[in-house]
């Protein structure tokens, strides 16, 4: 049996986790511990190490009447016993408890809604591994040049902080490697125009992004993923990069001259020669998890970053 003090502490922690997921939580009569209700969902919680009590909890069906509407309740078990396995309730051990307790604290700090995985059964791998590795999926047979998917669907939903359906989308970008050379000499001033670097332009909305071109891979994408079409041409993106590079490298030179008792300044604008700028442009794709719930949230599936600007036109990110 879980000791009384330990069970009370576990109950209080489970309450905080569920409240961070926007559930309304109440204590219930023994042998159960808590009930939680949110948007038509009901969850009953048991904190116990007792195999007999857990077995009864696992095989019993529970329902709750709210405003004359009967809801079938999901069941959530927290136990420290590693050898207990259940089939009909969500089972949390130490790993899941630590994961969600920590995420509940973070959700409270950043004022986001915590997302819980209430799939029945015992977790098969640690939360850290789930967060880092994408879910296994069948390949589509379609190979494109893209940045790898490093964030799983569940990890993306947790990052988004909302409940909703997640869709993996590959957004088109133009990855551009640019080089500039040459110089101009004015009076006694030498102005070099050397530059070498990478840039990327969203092929849908034109937003620029810093990308490391060495991370791109040419491989198959998951079968359930969606590939978005480009709205900007390769030539338009290349020309924009050249124009912006010329603007960035352009310098104004001011030369001081004296003639007798007079002092005057001569100013001249020096620009790099377009023929000395070369660009290599490739179309690549960035994986993005788009979560649609009460609002739409996008998460970069490569970097794990929560996007403040939508990658696609017509999508409003809150």
N, C-alpha and C positions, 0 to 999 in steps of 0.2 A: 504493500500500500504506500502511496505517496503521503508523507507526513503532513499533518494539518497546516503547519506554518508554511511549508514548501508549497502546498497546494494553494493556499491563499495568495502567496507571492506570484505563483504561476497564473492564477486567475486574474490578478490585477494587471499583469503584463499582457495577457491575452486580450483584456479589455482595451488597453491602450492601442494594441495592434489593430483591432477591429474598428475602433473609433477613428484611427488614422485612415482607414479605408472607407470612412463615412457611414459606418453602420451605427444604428441606435442600439445600445447594449444595455441589457438588464440581467440581474442575477435571477436564477431559477432554483427550484427546490432540488435537493439531492435526490438521486446520485449525480445529476448534471450540475454544471457550474454557471453557464451563461447562455443567453439567447441574444441573437443579433439580427436586426431587420434593416433592409435597405432596398428601396425601389422594387418591391415585390419579391425579394430574396430573403430567405430565413436561414440562419445558421445556428445550430446548437453545439455547445462546446463542453467537452469533458476533459479534465486534467487528472490523469490517473496512471498508476503502474500496475493496477490489479487486473490480471488476465481475465478473470470471470466477469468483472464489471465491464471491461472493454469489449469482451465477446458479446455481452448482452446489448451494449450500445451499438455495436457493429451490425447486428442482425435486426434491430428494432427500427421500424419506420415511424417517423415523427411528422406531425403536421401542426400548423398554427392557424387559428382563425383570426383574421384582421378585417374589421368592417364587413362581416358576413362573407368574407372571401377566405377559402381554405388554401393554404400554401404548404407544399411539401418541403420539409426542412432538410438542408444539407447538414452533414455531421462533421465536426472538426475535433480531432483527438490530439492532445499533447501528452506524450509519454516519454519517460527516460529509459524505458525498457527497450533495448535494441532488438530483442528476439521476438517481439510481438509484431504480427502482420495482420492487417485488416483489408477487407475487400470493398466495403460499402461506405467508408468514411475517409475523409482526408486525414492523413496521419503525419504529424510533425514530431520530429525528434529534436535533438540538440541543434543540429545544423540549421534546420528550418526556423527554429525558435530564435536562434542568434541572428539569422539573416533578417527576419521580419521585425524583430524588436529593434535592430539597428536602423532599418529602413523606416520604421514608424517614427523614430526620433528625427531622422532627416526630413521626412515628409512634413512634420510639424514645424521644423525650422524654416523650410523653403515654401511652406503653405501649399503643398501639393497633396493630391489624393493618393494614398497608397494602394497599389494593385496587388491582390492576393490570388495565388493559384490554389483553387479549392478542388482540384481534380482528385477523385477518390483513389486511395492506395498510398503506399509508402514511397517516398522519394527514393530514386535509385542512384542519384549522384548529388554531390554537394552543390550548394547554391552558387559558390564561386565559379564552378565549372559551367553551370548553366548560364551565368552572366557573360562569360567570355566566349563560349563556343556556340555557333548557330545550330539550330535544330537540324537533325538529319532530314533530308528531303530528296526526292527523286530529281534527277537532272532532266532538263527540258530537251537536251540535244542541240540547243542553240548556244553557240559560243560567241561571246563578244569581248571586246577589250574593256575591262572594268576593274574598279577597286574591289578588293575582296570583302565579303560579308563577315564581319567579326562580332556582330551583336545579334543575339537570338531574339525571336519574337517576344518571348516573355520578358527578357531584359529590356527590350525597347518599350514595352507597355509599362514596366515599372519606371523607366526613365521619363516617359510621357506623363505619368501620374494620373491617368484617367482610365476608366473602363471603356472598352470599345473593340471594334474589329480592326485587326492590323493587316495591312497589305504591303508586300515588298515591291517597290518600284525602282527601276533603274533609270536614272535621270541623265540625259545626254549633256556632255560637256566637251568643249574643245580644249585639249591640252596643248599648249604652245611653248616650244623652246625657242628663245630668241637670242641672237648674237648681234652686236654692233661693234664696228671698228672705225678707224679713221680719226682725223683731228683737223682743226683749223688753227691758223696762227694769225693773230691780229696785233699789229705793232710788235711789241716784245712779249706778248702773252700767248702761251700755247694752251689750247683747249682740247683735251682728248674726249672721245665719245665711245669709249670701250664699255661694253656691258654684256653680260651672259647670265641668263636665268630662265625660270619657268613661270608661266602664268596659265590661268584657266578661266574660261568664260562659259557661263551657263547657256546652253544652246536653245533654251526656251525663253528665258527672261533677260538674258544679258548680264546678270550679276556676276562679278568677278570673285574668284576664290583662289587661295593659295593651296597648291597641291604639289606633292612630291611625285614626279613622273616615274620614279623607279619602283613605286609600289603597285603599278598597274599589272594585271595578269590577263592572259587570253585563255579563258576557260568557259565551260558550260555554266549556265545559271540555273537556279531552281525552277522546276516545272510550273510552280504556282506564281512566279514573278511576272511583273508587267514591265514592258519596255516602252518608255515614252518617246514620242517623236520630237525631232529637232525643229525649231521654228526659225533659227538663224543659220545661214549657210556658212560653210567652212571659209569661203573667201571673205565674207563680211567679218567674221571673227578675226581672221588674220590681219585684215586691213585696220581693224580697230586696235589691235595690239601694236602694229607699226606706228599708227598715229599717236597712241598714248606714250609709246617709248620715245618718239621724237620730242613730244612735249616735255617729258621727264628729263631728257638729256639736254634740252635747249638751255643755254646760259646767256645772261646779259653781262657784257664786259664793259666796265667803265674805266676809261683811261684819263688820268690827270695830265694836263699840259699847261705850260707857262710860256707866255709870250710877252716879254718886257715886264711890265708891272701887272699884267692881267693873267688871271688863272681861269681856265675853263676846263670842263669835262666833256669828253666825247663818249657816248654810249652806243654800243653795237650789240645786236642780238645774233648769236651764232647757233646754228642748228646742224645736226648731223645730216649727212647726205643719205637720202633714202636708199640709194644703191648699195650703201655699206651696211644695211640692216637686212638680216636674213631670219626668216621664221620657218619652223617646221611644225605643222599643225596636224594633230590626230584627234579623231573623235573617240572619246572614252565615256564610260558610264559610272556614275556614283550610286551605290545602293542606298535607298532611303526607306525606312519603315514609316508608313502613314497610318496613324491610328485615328479612326473616326468614332467618336462617342458623342457626348454633349457638345463637343467642339472638335476641331481637327488639329492634331499635333503631329509634327514630323520629327523624326530622329535619324541622324546620319548613321547608317548601319556599318560604316567603316570606322568612323572615329568615336561613335557613341555620343556625339554632341546633340543636344536638344536645339533644334533650329528655331531661330527667332524670325527668319524670313522664309517664306515658302519657296521651294525649288521649282514649283510649277505655277503657271499662270492660272488665275481663277480659283486658287486655293487660298483661303484666309487662315493664317496660323495665329492663334491667340496666345 
